[in-house]
Amino acid sequence: MKMKIILGALTAALLITGCTDTAAPVAEVITPVAPVAQVSKAEVKATVSEESLGLRKTDLYSENTTAAEKTEYGQAAAGTSQKFDRAFDNAPPMIPHSVEGLLPITRHNNTCIGCHAPAIASSVGATAIPASHFTSFRPVTSIADNGKIVKEGKEVNNTSDFKTVTKTLDHMNQARFNCSQCHAPQSQGNLLVENNFRPDFQSEDMKHGSSLLDTLNTGVE
């Protein structure tokens, strides 16, 4: 019995000694890294040139070559220029003639009306101001005591579901007096990229006309 106890003690001592021994250090293996090849500026330029990075195809280090070309607008006088087709149905038409001396436009001084007023436009060959500019689209709006939005006397939960109200005026809506807010001269400058855009209209009349009042509530139930 004593012999078993002594052998057990010796075994435990050997196990403890083995666990506390420090293992021999492992030699660190360093894998040599190949040197990075140096690429010359000439090689980079041959791969990707400075001129190919931008739309203008010019040297990016020279300010005078990266400056934009001067924007040129049509200089033809009103009544002598060629009209532009609209970009889409009811799009605000571009101004094809010079606006020299016509700006700024104010509520009390709007030179555009002198040619584009409906009663005058046809006689001078100008595009008449459409009926939508002589219409008010602003419904009488208020907040009820219960917090609901009331439009034209009707409570609405979602204002986008409310059909647009049209009220014919005997004068041009003053919300539309600033013609240059939507209409702008067409630049005649050089194009940076080829323009493949082709407008598509529901009818030929829409190239030079407007039917906004007829289609205003399309899709609204």
VMD Tcl script that draws the C-alpha trace (Angstrom):
set ca {
  {0.00 0.00 0.00}
  {2.84 2.36 0.90}
  {4.56 1.44 -2.34}
  {1.47 2.50 -4.36}
  {1.30 5.85 -2.52}
  {5.01 6.51 -3.17}
  {4.70 5.64 -6.89}
  {1.59 7.87 -7.18}
  {3.43 10.78 -5.57}
  {6.44 10.33 -7.89}
  {4.14 10.23 -10.95}
  {2.34 13.43 -9.89}
  {5.68 15.17 -9.31}
  {6.92 14.17 -12.75}
  {3.68 15.46 -14.36}
  {3.94 18.81 -12.53}
  {7.57 19.16 -13.52}
  {6.74 18.43 -17.16}
  {3.98 21.06 -17.24}
  {6.17 23.79 -15.76}
  {9.13 23.19 -18.03}
  {9.60 25.92 -20.60}
  {9.58 24.66 -24.16}
  {12.49 25.50 -26.35}
  {11.86 28.68 -28.41}
  {10.85 28.16 -32.03}
  {13.07 29.91 -34.49}
  {11.22 32.80 -36.24}
  {11.00 32.23 -39.95}
  {11.15 35.41 -42.03}
  {10.14 35.13 -45.62}
  {11.98 37.64 -47.76}
  {9.70 40.04 -49.65}
  {10.50 40.85 -53.21}
  {11.21 44.56 -53.76}
  {8.39 46.61 -55.30}
  {9.12 47.46 -58.86}
  {9.51 51.16 -59.42}
  {7.21 52.48 -62.17}
  {8.42 55.52 -63.98}
  {6.21 58.53 -64.73}
  {6.66 57.86 -68.42}
  {5.28 54.32 -68.01}
  {2.25 55.59 -66.05}
  {1.53 58.23 -68.70}
  {1.74 55.59 -71.39}
  {-0.87 53.51 -69.53}
  {-3.29 56.29 -68.50}
  {-2.72 59.68 -70.05}
  {-3.71 62.93 -68.35}
  {-5.83 63.83 -71.34}
  {-7.94 60.69 -71.00}
  {-9.10 61.45 -67.44}
  {-11.54 64.25 -68.26}
  {-14.23 64.99 -70.81}
  {-12.28 67.87 -72.34}
  {-9.24 65.70 -73.23}
  {-6.75 68.35 -72.11}
  {-3.67 68.55 -69.91}
  {-4.93 68.77 -66.31}
  {-1.88 70.75 -65.14}
  {-2.60 73.75 -67.36}
  {-5.41 76.00 -66.15}
  {-5.84 77.72 -69.50}
  {-6.57 74.42 -71.25}
  {-9.13 73.17 -68.70}
  {-11.23 76.36 -68.75}
  {-14.68 75.91 -70.24}
  {-15.51 77.41 -73.57}
  {-17.48 80.63 -73.45}
  {-21.21 80.02 -73.35}
  {-22.83 81.50 -76.42}
  {-26.53 82.33 -76.59}
  {-28.50 83.08 -79.70}
  {-28.20 86.70 -80.77}
  {-31.18 86.73 -83.13}
  {-33.76 89.40 -82.37}
  {-37.20 88.39 -81.16}
  {-39.38 87.41 -84.08}
  {-36.46 86.38 -86.31}
  {-35.24 83.27 -84.50}
  {-36.14 79.63 -85.02}
  {-38.24 78.00 -82.30}
  {-36.90 75.02 -80.39}
  {-38.96 71.87 -80.00}
  {-39.90 71.17 -76.40}
  {-38.08 68.39 -74.55}
  {-41.30 66.70 -73.39}
  {-45.05 67.29 -73.17}
  {-45.81 70.64 -71.51}
  {-42.12 71.40 -70.98}
  {-41.38 75.13 -70.61}
  {-40.09 76.10 -74.07}
  {-36.54 77.43 -74.40}
  {-36.06 81.06 -75.40}
  {-34.68 81.07 -78.97}
  {-33.91 84.80 -79.20}
  {-31.69 87.31 -77.45}
  {-32.89 88.58 -74.07}
  {-30.70 91.67 -74.19}
  {-32.65 94.53 -72.61}
  {-35.53 92.27 -71.55}
  {-34.19 91.46 -68.08}
  {-34.78 91.77 -65.20}
  {-38.47 90.87 -65.18}
  {-40.59 92.29 -62.39}
  {-44.29 92.23 -61.53}
  {-44.71 95.75 -62.88}
  {-42.27 95.57 -65.80}
  {-42.56 92.44 -67.92}
  {-41.43 93.08 -71.50}
  {-42.22 89.47 -72.50}
  {-45.95 90.16 -72.35}
  {-45.57 92.73 -75.14}
  {-45.19 89.88 -77.67}
  {-46.38 86.74 -75.89}
  {-49.74 87.96 -74.58}
  {-52.47 85.78 -76.18}
  {-54.11 88.78 -77.87}
  {-50.83 89.79 -79.56}
  {-48.80 86.61 -80.05}
  {-50.43 85.35 -83.25}
  {-49.96 88.68 -85.06}
  {-46.21 88.82 -84.32}
  {-45.52 85.09 -84.73}
  {-44.72 84.52 -81.04}
  {-45.70 81.63 -78.78}
  {-48.76 82.68 -76.79}
  {-48.73 82.48 -73.02}
  {-50.82 79.34 -72.27}
  {-54.09 79.29 -70.39}
  {-52.36 77.67 -67.41}
  {-50.64 81.03 -66.73}
  {-54.06 82.66 -66.41}
  {-55.23 80.09 -63.89}
  {-54.91 79.83 -60.11}
  {-54.03 76.38 -58.76}
  {-54.04 77.32 -55.08}
  {-57.04 75.96 -53.17}
  {-58.34 77.81 -50.13}
  {-56.60 75.96 -47.29}
  {-57.14 76.08 -43.54}
  {-56.76 73.96 -40.39}
  {-59.94 72.76 -38.66}
  {-60.40 72.75 -34.87}
  {-59.68 69.01 -34.84}
  {-56.34 69.59 -36.57}
  {-57.44 68.29 -39.97}
  {-56.37 70.05 -43.17}
  {-59.30 71.63 -44.95}
  {-59.07 72.40 -48.67}
  {-61.92 74.16 -50.43}
  {-64.16 73.32 -47.46}
  {-63.31 69.60 -47.52}
  {-61.27 67.77 -44.89}
  {-58.44 65.73 -46.41}
  {-56.14 63.18 -44.79}
  {-53.57 63.18 -47.56}
  {-53.16 66.40 -49.52}
  {-51.78 64.50 -52.52}
  {-55.17 62.82 -52.96}
  {-56.86 66.20 -53.40}
  {-57.50 67.08 -57.02}
  {-55.85 70.27 -58.17}
  {-58.26 73.18 -58.14}
  {-58.29 75.40 -61.22}
  {-59.74 78.89 -61.10}
  {-59.69 80.94 -64.30}
  {-58.40 84.49 -63.85}
  {-58.96 87.57 -66.02}
  {-55.26 88.43 -65.71}
  {-51.97 86.55 -65.65}
  {-51.41 84.73 -62.38}
  {-48.83 86.74 -60.46}
  {-47.25 83.48 -59.34}
  {-46.17 83.13 -63.00}
  {-44.87 86.65 -63.66}
  {-41.18 85.65 -63.52}
  {-40.79 84.13 -67.00}
  {-37.06 83.45 -66.63}
  {-37.72 81.21 -63.61}
  {-38.77 78.40 -65.98}
  {-37.81 79.66 -69.44}
  {-34.14 80.10 -70.31}
  {-32.10 80.90 -73.42}
  {-30.62 77.93 -75.27}
  {-26.83 77.83 -75.14}
  {-25.09 77.46 -78.48}
  {-21.76 76.36 -76.94}
  {-19.81 73.26 -77.93}
  {-21.06 69.98 -76.49}
  {-18.62 67.92 -74.43}
  {-20.38 64.69 -75.30}
  {-22.65 63.70 -78.15}
  {-26.31 64.34 -77.41}
  {-28.46 61.43 -78.60}
  {-31.62 62.63 -76.86}
  {-34.75 62.51 -79.01}
  {-38.01 63.93 -77.60}
  {-41.17 61.86 -77.79}
  {-44.56 63.56 -77.76}
  {-48.10 62.27 -77.49}
  {-49.01 64.38 -80.50}
  {-47.34 66.71 -83.00}
  {-49.15 69.70 -81.47}
  {-47.25 69.22 -78.22}
  {-43.93 70.18 -79.85}
  {-44.93 73.84 -79.75}
  {-48.03 73.86 -77.54}
  {-49.32 73.14 -74.05}
  {-52.21 71.04 -72.75}
  {-51.41 71.27 -69.05}
  {-54.93 72.17 -67.99}
  {-56.35 69.16 -69.80}
  {-53.93 66.67 -68.23}
  {-53.37 68.25 -64.81}
  {-55.33 65.66 -62.83}
  {-54.38 62.65 -64.90}
  {-53.97 59.67 -62.56}
  {-55.64 61.38 -59.58}
  {-58.89 59.72 -58.56}
}
mol new
graphics top color blue
foreach p $ca { graphics top sphere $p radius 0.5 }
foreach p [lrange $ca 0 end-1] q [lrange $ca 1 end] { graphics top cylinder $p $q radius 0.2 }
display resetview
